[in-house]
Amino acid sequence: MTPTSSQDKISMTAMTAANSTASFSGSNDQGFQLGHNAGYVYNTINVAQATLPSTATHNYDFGVRLCDASQIDENHFIGRDCELEQLQTWLTPSPGRQNIVALYGMGGMGKTQLGIHMIRRSGSRYSSVYWLNAKDENTLKAGLAALAMEVTEISASPALTDVHEEERLVQQARQWLSQQGNDKWLIVYDNYDNPRLPGIDSATGYDIRTYFPSRAQGSILITTRSPRLTFAKQLRITKLQDIDQSLAILATPSGRKVDGDNSAERLARRLDGLPLALATAGAYISQSADSFDEYFELYDHSWNDLSEHSSELVDYEERTLYSTWNVSYQHVKKQDPAAAELLKLMAYLDNQDLWYELFNKDVSNAPEWWIELQKSRARFNGAISILHNYSLLEVSIGKYSLHTCEHDWTLEYLNREFDNEGYRMAIRCIAANVNRISEAEYWIKNRRVLPHARRFEHNRVKAAIDWNVIAPGDLHMLAYLYMQNDMSAETEKMYRRALDGYEKAWGPDHTSTLATVNNLGNLYAGQGKLVEAEEMYQRALDG
């Protein structure tokens, strides 16, 4: 086939083994639309007689096939220049060598869009470019079967249900990609988010390497949430660091001016450089009269209501900001229910600095999953590893973290039915990590714990917590933490709660009760409330 420009229309007539014909037409940049959808391929094929025609060995130029890849206007793509340059370098066609690159990161970072942008910019370097949806094994097989029918110039059956026929087509596709001299193609395996590989034991996943060509040639790009595809060069895609790029994503779908708009910048910073969150906000605003400030308030105070009335984005296939992490969460839940419960618990803690010792505490009446995680540090790390495998958790030296928007999702979606046990355990973990003055580096450690205690200031958490079910000792330690950080109002509230708890549990003259009374006296004295201080001191003295 003679290559044509992207503006030219091209057509082809294919002869099947039964001497029937099928005609295809389309533009070179979109490819021939063979119509595979949901695991089915259309038109008729006699697979037993379908072989690679002799002429196919000389025709490897089939242009760019983006098929059903989610796409946006090229002018709407923002940033990622460094990542784009790295992809182009690593995926440069190299005769005699195979390039394999895994583009990975959490859901919503724009991995698919970056891959499409790279192809639009550099697709002419390849003899053929094929985009395959690898979200599950059946979908990938359907895509490979369609590829085989295109390159062998045969047509397909209305409903290809015979697994043996489909398997033959899959193997034909691999053979074509392995032919000597056919080494300048690029295959994209998109959405390979549930791998089953050594060290990743997924009951529902699969090993994508079984669908690579048998000859080590050509270029392969995999978009995935997993950082564990060590057989490939790995390029991690993270949140946008440049606030101007975040503002540009807000401006494009919303059609609003953002330059010099403090409310737009406030919203962009709240969404923390997550392209899907920014695009969702822009799309919502474009369909309403709401301002950036009004969307900010909806996001902060009516998350679930907003999620129910936000439309899917054309450029993010079958996913919204409010559902993009659900698929990964369900995979985690099947592999390790304790890891899934741990992620839910993190909703009641701060998202930026989590560590093993924060969780390694005894909890009264703890659920079975917590007891399971406390068996050993190795068992706990195994749960963390599974969350990391699906980019639900970032891991660095000495700590773990969640993206701000994902953290919102853990509270508003995973805990949409408020979990009394969850916040009770979170408070216990925080209180047990508060250090006294006599302990080494107590100040550094307490400053690290403080952001987690401040999570209880979140509107939804604050309104739902029943402090009467919290152990008085934990309340006392929270009050001490607040006092060390000069938070007088919070300190008084917590000491008062602790005092009520001790009085109910141990009586007015117990040493724990009187110690809390004395601490309240110290607090009032420091505030210059001498009458209140004298009252507390006298009560402690009498006791």
C-alpha positions in Angstrom: 0.0 0.0 0.0 1.3 3.4 -0.8 1.3 5.8 2.1 -1.0 8.8 1.8 -1.2 12.1 3.5 -3.6 12.5 6.5 -6.0 14.5 4.3 -6.2 11.8 1.6 -9.0 9.2 1.6 -7.8 5.7 1.0 -9.7 2.5 0.3 -8.9 -1.2 0.2 -10.7 -4.3 -1.1 -9.8 -7.6 0.6 -10.3 -11.1 -0.7 -11.2 -13.7 1.8 -10.6 -17.4 1.4 -14.2 -17.8 0.4 -13.6 -15.3 -2.5 -16.0 -12.8 -1.0 -14.9 -9.2 -0.8 -15.0 -6.4 1.8 -14.2 -2.8 1.3 -12.8 -0.4 3.9 -12.3 3.3 3.8 -11.0 6.0 6.0 -8.3 8.6 6.5 -4.7 7.7 7.1 -4.5 9.3 10.5 -7.6 7.4 11.8 -7.0 4.0 10.0 -9.4 1.5 8.8 -12.3 1.1 11.2 -12.9 -2.7 11.4 -15.5 -2.2 14.2 -14.3 -4.2 17.1 -16.3 -3.5 20.2 -16.7 -5.1 23.6 -14.9 -8.3 22.5 -16.7 -8.8 19.2 -15.4 -8.3 15.7 -17.6 -7.8 12.6 -18.0 -9.4 9.2 -17.1 -13.0 8.0 -13.9 -14.9 8.3 -12.8 -18.5 7.6 -10.0 -18.5 10.1 -8.9 -22.0 9.3 -7.9 -20.9 5.8 -6.7 -17.4 6.7 -3.0 -17.1 6.5 -0.6 -14.3 6.0 -0.7 -13.5 2.2 2.7 -13.4 0.5 2.2 -9.7 -0.4 1.7 -8.8 3.3 5.4 -9.5 4.0 6.2 -6.4 1.8 3.6 -4.1 3.2 4.2 -2.9 6.7 3.0 0.7 6.3 -0.5 1.0 7.7 -0.2 4.4 9.2 -1.6 5.5 12.6 -4.6 3.6 14.1 -5.9 5.3 17.3 -9.1 3.4 17.0 -11.3 3.9 20.1 -8.6 5.8 22.1 -10.1 8.7 24.1 -9.0 11.9 22.5 -9.0 15.6 23.0 -8.2 18.5 20.8 -4.5 18.7 20.2 -4.6 22.4 21.2 -6.0 21.4 24.6 -3.0 19.4 25.6 -1.1 21.2 28.4 2.5 20.7 29.6 4.4 17.4 30.0 7.3 18.6 27.7 10.0 16.7 29.6 8.0 13.5 29.7 7.2 13.9 26.0 10.8 14.3 25.1 11.8 11.2 27.1 9.1 9.1 25.4 10.2 10.2 22.0 13.8 9.3 22.9 13.1 5.9 24.4 10.6 4.9 21.6 12.7 5.9 18.6 12.6 3.0 16.1 15.7 0.9 16.5 16.3 -1.9 13.9 17.4 -5.0 15.7 16.3 -3.9 19.1 12.9 -3.8 20.9 11.9 -0.7 22.9 9.5 -1.2 25.8 8.3 1.7 27.9 5.9 1.7 30.8 4.2 5.1 31.4 2.9 4.8 34.9 1.1 6.9 37.5 -2.1 7.2 39.5 -5.4 7.4 37.8 -6.3 10.8 36.4 -2.8 12.0 35.6 -3.3 11.9 31.9 -1.2 9.0 30.8 -3.4 8.1 27.9 -3.5 11.7 26.6 0.3 11.9 26.8 0.6 8.8 24.7 -1.8 10.1 22.1 0.0 13.5 22.0 3.3 11.7 21.5 1.9 9.7 18.6 0.4 12.8 17.0 3.7 14.5 17.2 6.0 11.6 16.2 3.7 9.0 14.6 5.3 9.5 11.1 8.5 7.9 12.4 6.7 4.5 12.5 5.6 2.3 9.7 2.4 1.5 11.7 0.9 2.6 15.0 -1.8 0.5 16.7 -3.7 1.5 19.8 -5.0 -1.5 21.9 -7.1 -1.3 25.0 -5.5 -3.6 27.5 -7.9 -3.1 30.5 -8.6 -6.8 30.5 -7.4 -9.9 28.6 -10.6 -10.3 26.5 -10.6 -6.7 25.3 -6.9 -7.0 24.4 -7.5 -10.2 22.4 -10.3 -8.5 20.5 -8.0 -5.6 19.6 -5.2 -8.0 18.4 -7.7 -10.0 16.4 -8.8 -6.8 14.6 -5.2 -6.0 14.0 -4.6 -9.4 12.4 -7.6 -9.0 10.1 -6.5 -5.6 8.9 -2.9 -6.5 8.1 -3.9 -9.8 6.4 -6.7 -8.1 4.5 -9.5 -10.4 5.6 -12.9 -9.8 7.0 -14.5 -10.9 10.2 -17.6 -12.7 11.4 -20.6 -10.8 12.9 -20.0 -12.4 16.3 -16.6 -14.0 16.8 -17.4 -16.2 19.7 -15.2 -19.2 19.0 -12.2 -18.8 21.3 -10.1 -21.0 19.1 -10.7 -18.7 16.1 -9.9 -15.6 18.1 -6.8 -17.3 19.4 -5.6 -18.0 15.9 -6.1 -14.3 15.0 -4.2 -13.2 18.0 -1.3 -15.4 17.1 -1.4 -14.1 13.5 -1.1 -10.6 14.8 2.0 -11.6 16.8 3.4 -13.3 13.8 3.0 -10.2 11.6 4.7 -8.1 14.2 7.5 -10.6 14.3 8.2 -10.7 10.6 11.8 -9.9 9.6 11.9 -6.4 8.3 8.7 -5.3 10.1 10.5 -3.6 12.9 9.4 0.1 12.8 5.9 -0.3 14.3 4.6 1.1 17.6 2.0 -0.8 19.6 0.3 1.0 22.6 -1.2 -1.2 25.3 -3.5 1.3 27.1 -4.9 0.9 30.6 -2.9 -2.2 31.7 -3.9 -1.4 35.3 -4.3 -4.9 36.7 -1.1 -6.9 35.9 -0.4 -10.4 37.1 3.3 -10.7 37.2 5.9 -12.2 39.6 5.3 -10.5 42.9 1.8 -9.3 41.8 -0.7 -12.0 42.5 -3.9 -10.8 41.0 -6.7 -13.3 40.5 -8.3 -11.2 37.8 -5.2 -9.8 36.0 -3.0 -11.3 33.3 0.6 -11.2 32.0 0.7 -8.8 29.1 4.0 -10.2 27.9 2.2 -13.2 26.5 0.8 -10.9 23.9 4.0 -9.4 22.8 5.5 -10.4 19.4 7.8 -13.4 19.6 10.7 -11.5 17.9 12.3 -8.8 20.0 11.7 -5.9 17.7 9.5 -2.8 17.3 8.4 -0.3 20.0 5.9 -1.0 22.8 4.3 1.7 25.0 2.3 0.6 28.0 0.1 3.0 30.1 -0.5 1.6 33.5 -1.0 2.5 37.2 1.5 -0.1 38.3 5.1 0.8 39.0 6.1 -2.8 38.9 6.6 -3.4 35.2 10.3 -3.9 35.6 10.7 -5.5 32.2 10.2 -2.1 30.6 11.8 1.3 31.0 9.7 3.2 33.4 8.5 6.8 33.1 6.5 8.0 36.0 3.9 10.8 35.4 3.1 12.9 38.4 0.9 15.9 39.2 1.5 19.2 37.4 4.0 21.3 39.4 3.4 24.6 37.4 0.4 26.5 38.6 0.1 28.2 35.2 -0.4 24.8 33.6 -3.2 23.9 36.1 -4.8 27.2 35.4 -4.6 26.6 31.6 -6.5 23.3 32.1 -9.2 25.0 34.1 -9.5 27.7 31.5 -9.8 25.6 28.4 -13.0 23.6 29.1 -14.6 26.3 31.2 -14.1 29.1 28.7 -13.5 31.4 31.6 -10.6 33.9 32.0 -8.2 32.8 34.7 -5.4 35.4 34.4 -5.3 37.4 37.6 -8.3 35.6 39.0 -7.4 34.7 42.6 -10.4 32.4 42.9 -9.3 30.3 39.9 -5.8 30.0 41.4 -7.3 29.0 44.8 -9.3 26.2 43.1 -6.3 25.1 41.0 -4.2 24.8 44.2 -7.0 22.9 45.9 -7.0 20.3 43.1 -3.3 20.0 43.4 -2.2 19.6 39.8 -4.4 16.6 39.0 -5.4 17.0 35.3 -8.6 14.9 35.6 -9.8 17.0 38.6 -8.9 20.3 36.8 -10.6 19.2 33.6 -13.7 18.0 35.5 -14.0 21.4 37.3 -13.6 23.3 34.0 -16.3 21.1 32.3 -18.7 21.6 35.1 -18.2 25.3 35.2 -18.7 25.6 31.5 -22.2 24.1 31.9 -23.3 26.3 34.8 -23.3 29.9 35.9 -21.1 29.0 38.9 -17.9 30.8 39.6 -14.6 29.2 40.5 -15.3 30.0 44.2 -18.7 28.4 44.0 -17.3 25.2 42.6 -14.6 25.3 45.3 -17.4 25.4 48.0 -19.3 22.6 46.3 -16.2 20.4 46.1 -15.3 21.0 49.7 -18.8 20.7 51.2 -21.0 18.7 48.8 -18.6 16.2 47.3 -21.0 13.4 46.7 -23.7 15.6 45.4 -21.2 17.1 42.9 -20.1 13.7 41.9 -23.7 12.6 41.0 -24.2 15.6 38.7 -20.9 15.8 36.9 -20.7 14.4 33.4 -18.1 12.1 32.1 -15.3 13.7 30.1 -14.9 12.8 26.4 -11.1 12.6 26.8 -11.3 10.2 29.8 -13.0 7.0 28.7 -15.6 5.7 31.0 -14.1 7.5 34.0 -14.8 10.5 36.1 -12.9 12.1 38.9 -15.3 10.4 41.2 -14.9 6.9 39.9 -11.3 6.7 38.5 -9.9 5.1 41.6 -12.7 2.7 42.2 -11.4 0.1 39.8 -8.0 -0.1 41.4 -9.6 -0.2 44.9 -11.7 -3.2 43.9 -8.6 -5.0 42.7 -6.9 -4.3 46.0 -10.0 -5.5 47.9 -9.9 -8.8 46.1 -6.2 -9.3 46.7 -5.9 -8.1 50.3 -9.0 -7.0 52.1 -6.9 -5.7 55.0 -5.0 -3.3 52.6 -8.4 -2.0 51.4 -9.5 -1.3 55.0 -6.2 0.4 55.7 -6.8 2.8 52.8 -10.3 3.6 54.2 -8.7 4.3 57.6 -6.3 6.8 56.0 -9.3 9.0 55.3 -9.3 10.1 59.0 -5.6 11.0 58.9 -3.6 13.6 57.1 -2.5 12.5 53.6 1.1 13.8 53.4 3.1 12.0 56.0 2.1 8.4 57.0 4.6 5.9 58.5 4.7 2.4 59.9 5.0 3.4 63.6 1.9 5.6 63.3 -0.2 2.5 62.7 1.7 0.0 64.8 -0.3 0.5 68.0 -2.6 -1.6 70.1 -6.3 -0.8 69.6 -8.9 -2.1 72.0 -11.6 -4.2 70.4 -9.7 -4.0 67.1 -11.3 -5.6 64.0 -9.8 -8.8 62.5 -8.1 -6.9 59.6 -6.2 -4.7 62.0 -5.0 -7.7 64.0 -3.9 -9.2 60.8 -1.8 -6.2 59.8 -0.2 -6.0 63.3 1.3 -9.5 63.0 4.6 -8.2 61.7 6.2 -5.3 59.9 6.5 -7.5 56.8 2.8 -8.2 56.8 2.0 -4.4 57.1 4.5 -3.6 54.3 2.8 -6.2 52.1 -0.4 -4.3 52.4 1.3 -1.1 51.6 3.0 -2.7 48.6 -0.4 -3.7 47.1 -1.7 -0.2 47.5 1.4 1.1 45.8 1.1 -1.5 43.0 -2.1 0.4 41.9 -0.7 3.9 42.5 -3.2 4.4 45.3 -0.3 5.2 47.6 3.1 6.9 47.1 6.0 5.4 48.8 9.2 7.3 49.7 12.0 6.8 52.3 10.3 6.8 55.7 6.8 7.7 54.7 3.7 7.1 52.5 1.4 9.7 51.1 -1.9 10.1 49.0 -2.7 12.8 46.5 -5.1 15.4 47.9 -7.9 14.6 45.5 -7.6 10.8 46.2 -7.6 11.6 49.9 -10.9 13.5 49.4 -12.2 10.4 47.6 -11.3 8.1 50.5 -13.3 10.2 52.9 -16.3 11.2 50.7 -16.7 7.9 48.8 -15.0 5.0 50.6 -16.4 6.4 53.9 -19.6 7.9 52.6 -21.3 6.0 55.4 -19.3 7.5 58.3 -17.2 4.8 60.0 -17.3 5.3 63.8 -14.7 2.5 64.2 -12.4 4.1 61.6 -12.1 7.5 63.3 -11.8 5.8 66.8 -8.8 3.8 65.5 -7.3 6.9 63.9 -7.6 8.9 67.1 -6.0 6.0 69.0 -3.0 5.9 66.6 -2.5 9.6 66.9 -2.7 9.7 70.7 -0.4 6.7 71.1 2.3 8.6 69.0 2.2 11.7 71.2 5.5 12.1 73.0 6.2 13.6 76.5 8.9 16.1 77.1 11.1 13.5 78.7 11.3 11.5 75.5 14.0 11.9 72.9 13.1 14.3 70.0 9.6 14.7 71.5 9.2 18.1 69.7 10.1 16.7 66.3 7.8 13.7 66.7 4.9 15.8 68.0 5.1 18.2 65.1 4.9 15.2 62.8 1.8 13.9 64.5 0.0 17.3 64.7 -1.3 17.4 61.0 -3.0 14.1 61.6 -4.8 15.5 64.7 -5.9 18.5 62.7 -7.7 16.2 60.3 -10.5 16.3 62.8 -11.1 19.9 61.9 -12.5 18.8 58.5 -16.1 19.9 58.4 -17.6 16.5 57.8 -15.3 14.7 60.3 -15.9 17.3 63.0 -19.6 17.2 62.6 -19.8 13.4 62.9 -17.3 12.5 65.6 -18.9 11.3 68.9 -16.2 12.2 71.4 -18.0 10.3 74.2 -16.9 7.0 72.7 -13.2 8.0 72.7 -11.1 6.7 75.5 -10.3 9.5 78.1 -6.6 8.7 77.9 -6.5 9.3 74.2 -8.4 12.6 74.6 -5.9 13.6 77.3 -2.9 13.0 75.0 -4.6 15.0 72.2 -5.0 17.9 74.6 -1.4 17.6 75.5 -0.4 17.7 71.8 -2.5 20.8 71.2 -1.0 22.5 74.3 2.5 21.8 73.1 1.6 23.6 69.9 0.0 26.6 71.5 -3.6 25.7 70.4 -5.4 27.0 73.5 -9.0 26.6 72.4 -8.4 23.1 71.1 -6.5 22.2 74.3 -9.3 23.3 76.6 -12.0 21.4 74.6 -10.0 18.2 74.7 -9.1 18.5 78.3 -12.8 19.1 79.2 -13.7 16.0 77.1 -11.1 14.0 78.9 -12.2 15.2 82.3 -15.8 14.2 81.6 -14.6 10.8 80.5 -12.4 10.2 83.5 -15.2 11.3 85.9 -17.7 8.8 84.3 -15.1 6.0 84.2 -13.2 6.5 87.4 -14.9 9.1 89.5 -14.0 12.6 90.6 -11.1 11.7 92.9 -9.2 9.3 90.6 -5.6 10.3 90.0 -6.2 10.5 86.2 -9.2 12.8 86.8 -7.2 15.0 89.1 -4.2 15.2 86.8 -6.5 16.5 84.1 -8.0 19.0 86.5 -4.4 20.2 87.3 -3.6 20.5 83.6 -6.7 22.6 83.0 -5.5 24.9 85.9 -2.1 25.3 84.2 -3.9 26.1 80.9 -6.1 28.8 82.5 -3.2 30.3 84.4 -1.2 30.6 81.2 -4.2 32.4 79.6 -4.5 34.8 82.5 -7.9 33.3 83.6 -7.0 33.4 87.2 -10.4 32.6 88.7 -10.8 29.5 86.5 -7.2 28.5 87.3 -7.7 28.9 91.1 -10.9 26.7 90.9 -9.0 23.9 89.1 -6.0 24.1 91.4 -8.1 24.1 94.5 -10.0 21.0 93.3 -6.7 19.2 92.5 -5.3 20.2 95.9 -8.4 18.9 97.7 -8.2 15.6 95.8 
